[in-house]
Amino acid sequence: MPHEPVRRLPRVSEYEQPGRLDREPTVEDVHQLMGASTPHFALQIRNRIRTLISGLPDGHPARGLGEREIERLERLAEGSERRGTPGQGEPAMPSLADRPAV
């Protein structure tokens, strides 16, 4: 019985869908990455959206949505996280929201 040839895909990170490599990103692609974002994963999702929209021109619908979502995710990550309570002789970590703006 003959074997099917093995299809070689370009290397992509664990979150990327190979089908996105052959076409322009869409608003739906941004929505798929946004999903149910939580403070714990907000910065990882932000990075994925930033990569997705990086080559799109200003005014592109997916770029506009992605930029708004990046801002939302940064607020979510820095304003909603909990850094724990002191314990076992260690102090609590300071909140990211308390650090000075860069």
Stockholm file with secondary structure:
# STOCKHOLM 1.0

chainA/1-102         MPHEPVRRLPRVSEYEQPGRLDREPTVEDVHQLMGASTPHFALQIRNRIRTLISGLPDGHPARGLGEREIERLERLAEGSERRGTPGQGEPAMPSLADRPAV
#=GR chainA/1-102 SS CCCCCCCCCCCCCTTCCGGGGGSCCCHHHHHHHHSSCCTTTHHHHHHHHHHHHTTSCTTCHHHHHHHHHHHHHHHHHHHHCCCCCCBTTBCCCCCGGGSCCC
#=GC SS_cons         CCCCCCCCCCCCCTTCCGGGGGSCCCHHHHHHHHSSCCTTTHHHHHHHHHHHHTTSCTTCHHHHHHHHHHHHHHHHHHHHCCCCCCBTTBCCCCCGGGSCCC
//
